[in-house]
Amino acid sequence: MAMRSAARHALLAPPLAPGSPGVSLRGRFSPRTPGARPCRAASSASAPAAGKLLPPLFSVAPMMDWTDNHYRTLARLISRHAWLYTEMVVAETIVHQKDKLDRFLAFPEEQHPIVLQIGGSNLENLAKATELANAYSYDEINLNCGCPSGKVAGHGCFGARLMFDPEFVGDAMSAIAANCDVRVSVKCRIGVDDHDSYEELCEFVDKVVSKSPTRHFIIHARKALLSGLSPAENRKVPPLKYEYYFALLRDFPDVKFTLNGGITTVDQVSASIRQGAHGVMVGRAAYNNPWNMLGHVDSEIYGKPTRCISRRQILESYQDYGDSIIGQYGPSRPNVRQLVKPLLHLFHSEPGNSLWKRKADSALRYCKTVKSFLEETLDAIPDTVLDEPVTREQSIEERYFADVDSLLPPRYTALTNCSCGPELVTAST
């Protein structure tokens, strides 16, 4: 529970200054809540300084084609303290596009805390890519050792396939750490194919820790099957084994582990932390239902005030961001369709959601700005939904992990002599 305690005592970033009037818009997009101020897009002044980041009790998983700059901007408008991960960026892309790196690595200051996930299997390129990325001041560099996609694990010989070679991963993490100024981490599965015993998982962690400064692992609590299952099936078919994760907490007391896989509600996140989890990573649930998933993170997980009070205010700030960067990297880079994509899940399960999506599909054929898109579509959503603050339902999952202790595998006792190194620093260095 050390990280949870640290969250309570860590220094806070300066609070947001009182909001100035937002973008002036007519009709449905004009604020209707009496006295409400628009939720301001954060400025660099509101970004946490080095050493003042709260620990990663909650993070949003790296997801290809999903966790781009646009989604991360929306996520940060909803939650101030959730840790955000980039999409995986291949090391060779960074090396070969070094003259166009902003397109792949740049992000707004307010997105801190943010983690860059890289993929690769060439030590020299991993080192070069990390050195180039270091200039962008990410808060952590993460190596992908968990993706089961054939494009990654097969043709590229990295992702989950790297778990077959913990010696190499240890060398890779050592090279990555030597070329950056921040902490490093590994995201992996609990096993791959028939290499799925708890002992083999421990051997992987032990080897990486003994050969590198890595003291943080994100553990997807399913194994990966590299043949016969699609990436989507690999997120559902292999059974979850949370007992492996909690056994790692027991057997590697000087390493921090974040739990990933199958977590879909804030109640489950809270339950896992009460059970002792150092942190939780959520993927599709945070993308497909960002308001209800991320809207409770600051208050429920970090014990801090929520940042915004309505979806209307979120949209005002997001419109300001979106229309300011249209065509930033050339014609249609980005375009309105790309900018609107993460917004389409903001009204998940709410009245008017189906009509909103139908109107969105039509509007995207001719709208050239985010402002015009919202003006064309928001009449599908009732004012009560647009202006309602994020609300919490009564918890029904308080004991979600209560029985996991009875399932723990036998202790791993073959620790390498040097595997118990310094404890993970919870702030950027």
Residue pairs with C-beta under 8 A, 6 or more apart in sequence:
1 273
1 276
2 278
2 423
3 55
3 56
3 57
3 256
3 278
3 279
3 426
4 57
4 273
6 54
6 55
6 426
7 54
7 55
7 57
7 301
7 302
7 303
8 303
10 52
10 53
10 54
10 55
10 426
10 427
11 51
11 52
12 48
12 52
12 54
12 304
13 46
13 47
13 48
13 49
13 52
13 80
14 45
14 46
15 46
16 40
16 42
16 46
16 307
17 40
17 45
17 46
18 37
19 37
19 38
19 39
19 40
20 40
21 37
21 38
22 31
22 37
22 38
22 40
22 313
22 316
22 317
22 320
23 38
23 316
23 319
23 320
23 371
25 316
25 319
25 371
25 374
25 375
26 375
27 375
27 379
28 375
28 378
28 379
28 386
29 312
29 315
29 316
29 319
29 371
29 374
29 375
29 378
31 38
31 312
31 313
31 316
31 387
32 312
32 383
32 386
32 387
33 309
33 310
33 312
33 387
36 309
36 310
36 313
36 387
37 313
38 313
38 316
38 317
39 77
39 307
39 308
39 309
39 310
39 313
39 314
39 316
39 317
40 317
41 73
41 77
41 110
41 317
41 318
41 320
41 321
42 76
42 77
42 80
42 109
42 110
43 109
43 110
44 109
44 110
46 110
47 109
47 110
47 112
48 54
48 112
48 113
50 427
50 428
50 429
51 427
51 428
51 429
52 427
53 112
53 113
53 139
53 426
53 427
53 428
54 81
54 113
54 302
54 426
55 278
55 279
55 426
55 427
56 83
56 113
56 258
56 279
57 273
57 278
57 279
57 280
57 301
57 302
58 79
58 81
58 82
58 83
58 269
58 279
58 280
58 281
58 282
58 297
58 301
58 302
59 82
59 83
59 84
59 85
59 115
59 218
59 258
59 279
59 280
59 281
59 282
60 67
60 72
60 75
60 82
60 83
60 84
60 85
60 281
60 282
60 283
60 286
60 287
60 294
61 67
61 85
61 260
61 281
61 282
61 283
61 286
62 85
62 86
62 87
62 88
62 115
62 117
62 142
62 144
62 187
63 87
63 283
63 284
63 287
64 87
64 88
64 149
65 87
66 87
66 287
66 342
67 84
67 85
67 86
67 87
67 287
68 86
68 87
68 338
69 106
69 107
69 108
69 111
70 322
70 334
70 338
70 339
70 341
70 342
71 287
71 341
71 342
72 84
72 86
72 107
72 111
72 114
73 108
73 111
73 318
73 321
74 290
74 314
74 318
74 342
74 343
74 346
75 82
75 84
75 286
75 290
75 294
76 82
76 84
76 110
76 111
77 307
77 308
77 314
77 317
77 318
78 290
78 291
78 294
78 295
78 307
78 308
78 314
79 294
79 295
79 297
79 298
79 307
80 298
80 304
80 307
81 113
81 297
81 298
81 301
81 302
81 304
82 286
82 294
82 297
82 298
83 113
83 114
83 115
83 139
84 111
84 113
84 114
84 115
85 114
85 115
85 116
85 117
85 142
85 281
86 107
86 114
86 115
86 116
86 117
87 117
88 117
88 118
88 119
88 144
88 147
88 152
89 104
89 105
89 116
89 117
89 118
89 119
89 129
89 133
90 118
90 119
90 120
90 156
91 118
91 119
91 120
91 122
91 125
91 126
91 128
91 129
91 130
92 120
92 122
92 125
92 129
93 104
94 101
94 104
94 105
94 118
94 128
94 129
94 132
94 133
95 125
95 128
95 129
95 132
97 103
97 104
98 132
101 132
101 133
101 136
103 329
103 333
105 116
105 132
105 133
105 136
106 136
107 114
107 136
108 321
112 139
113 139
113 140
113 428
114 138
114 139
115 138
115 139
115 140
115 141
115 142
115 185
116 133
116 136
116 138
116 140
116 141
116 142
117 142
117 143
117 144
117 187
118 126
118 129
118 130
118 133
118 141
118 142
118 143
118 144
118 176
119 143
119 144
119 147
119 152
119 156
119 158
119 159
120 126
120 129
120 156
120 158
120 172
121 156
121 157
121 158
121 162
121 168
121 172
123 168
123 171
123 172
123 175
126 143
126 172
126 175
126 176
127 175
127 176
127 178
127 179
128 179
130 141
130 175
130 176
130 179
130 180
131 179
131 180
133 141
133 180
134 179
134 180
134 181
134 182
138 182
139 182
139 428
140 182
140 183
140 184
140 185
140 216
140 428
141 176
141 180
141 182
141 183
141 184
141 185
142 184
142 185
142 186
142 187
142 218
143 162
143 169
143 172
143 173
143 176
143 184
143 185
143 186
143 187
144 152
144 158
144 159
144 187
145 158
145 159
145 160
145 162
145 163
145 169
145 186
145 187
145 188
145 189
146 159
146 160
146 163
146 187
146 188
146 189
146 218
146 220
146 224
147 153
147 159
147 160
147 231
148 159
148 160
148 189
148 224
148 225
148 226
148 229
148 231
148 234
149 159
149 231
150 226
152 158
152 159
152 160
153 159
153 160
153 161
153 224
153 226
154 161
154 226
160 188
160 189
160 192
160 224
160 226
161 192
161 226
162 168
162 169
162 172
162 188
163 169
163 188
163 189
163 191
163 192
163 195
163 204
163 224
164 192
164 195
166 203
166 204
166 207
166 208
167 207
167 211
169 186
169 204
169 207
169 208
170 207
170 208
170 209
170 210
170 211
170 212
170 214
171 211
171 212
172 212
173 184
173 186
173 208
173 211
173 212
173 213
173 214
174 211
174 212
174 213
176 184
176 212
177 184
177 212
177 213
177 214
181 429
182 428
182 429
183 213
183 215
183 216
183 424
183 425
183 428
183 429
184 212
184 213
184 214
184 216
185 214
185 216
185 217
185 218
186 208
186 214
186 216
186 217
186 218
187 217
187 218
187 220
187 260
188 204
188 217
188 218
188 219
188 220
189 219
189 220
189 222
189 223
189 224
190 196
190 198
190 201
190 219
190 220
190 221
190 222
190 223
190 241
190 244
190 245
191 197
191 200
191 201
191 223
191 224
192 223
192 224
192 225
192 226
193 223
193 224
193 225
193 226
193 227
196 223
198 244
198 247
198 409
198 410
198 412
199 412
201 244
201 248
202 248
202 251
202 252
202 412
202 414
203 414
205 217
205 248
205 252
205 255
206 252
206 412
206 414
206 415
206 416
206 419
207 416
208 214
208 217
209 215
209 252
209 255
209 416
209 419
209 421
210 416
210 417
210 418
210 419
213 421
215 254
215 255
215 256
215 421
215 422
215 423
215 424
216 255
216 256
216 257
216 258
216 424
217 248
217 255
217 256
217 257
217 258
218 257
218 258
218 260
218 281
219 244
219 245
219 248
219 257
219 258
219 259
219 260
219 261
220 260
220 261
221 240
221 241
221 242
221 244
221 245
221 259
221 260
221 261
221 262
222 234
222 235
222 238
222 239
222 240
222 241
222 261
222 262
223 238
223 241
224 234
224 238
225 234
225 237
225 238
229 237
229 238
235 261
235 284
240 261
240 262
242 259
242 262
242 401
242 404
242 407
243 404
243 407
243 408
243 409
244 409
245 257
245 259
245 277
246 275
246 276
246 277
246 401
246 404
246 405
246 408
247 408
247 409
247 411
247 412
248 255
248 257
249 257
249 276
249 277
249 278
250 408
250 411
251 411
251 412
251 415
252 415
252 419
252 420
253 420
254 419
254 420
254 421
254 422
254 423
255 424
256 278
256 279
256 423
256 424
257 277
257 278
257 279
258 277
258 278
258 279
258 280
258 281
259 272
259 277
259 279
259 280
259 281
260 280
260 281
260 282
260 283
263 269
263 272
263 280
263 281
263 282
263 285
264 282
264 285
265 285
265 293
265 397
266 292
266 293
266 296
266 297
266 300
266 301
266 392
267 395
267 396
267 397
267 398
267 400
268 280
268 397
268 400
269 280
269 282
269 300
269 301
270 300
270 301
270 395
270 398
271 397
271 398
271 399
271 400
271 401
271 402
272 280
272 400
272 401
273 279
273 280
273 301
274 398
274 401
275 401
275 402
275 404
277 401
282 293
285 293
286 293
286 294
287 342
287 345
288 345
288 348
289 345
289 348
289 349
290 342
290 345
290 346
290 348
291 311
291 314
291 346
291 347
291 348
291 390
292 348
292 390
295 306
295 390
296 306
296 390
296 392
298 304
298 305
298 306
298 307
299 305
299 306
300 392
306 389
306 390
308 314
308 390
309 389
309 390
310 386
310 387
310 388
310 389
311 346
311 347
311 385
311 386
311 387
311 388
312 386
312 387
314 346
315 343
315 346
315 374
315 378
318 343
318 370
319 370
319 371
319 374
322 336
322 339
322 340
322 369
322 370
323 369
323 370
323 371
325 334
325 339
326 334
326 335
326 336
326 339
326 368
326 369
326 370
327 333
327 334
327 335
328 334
336 364
336 367
336 368
336 369
336 370
336 373
337 364
339 370
340 360
340 364
340 370
340 373
344 357
344 360
347 353
347 356
347 381
347 385
350 381
350 385
351 381
351 382
351 385
352 380
352 381
352 382
352 385
353 381
355 380
356 377
356 378
356 380
356 381
358 380
359 376
359 377
359 379
359 380
360 373
360 377
363 372
363 373
363 376
363 377
364 373
367 373
367 376
378 386
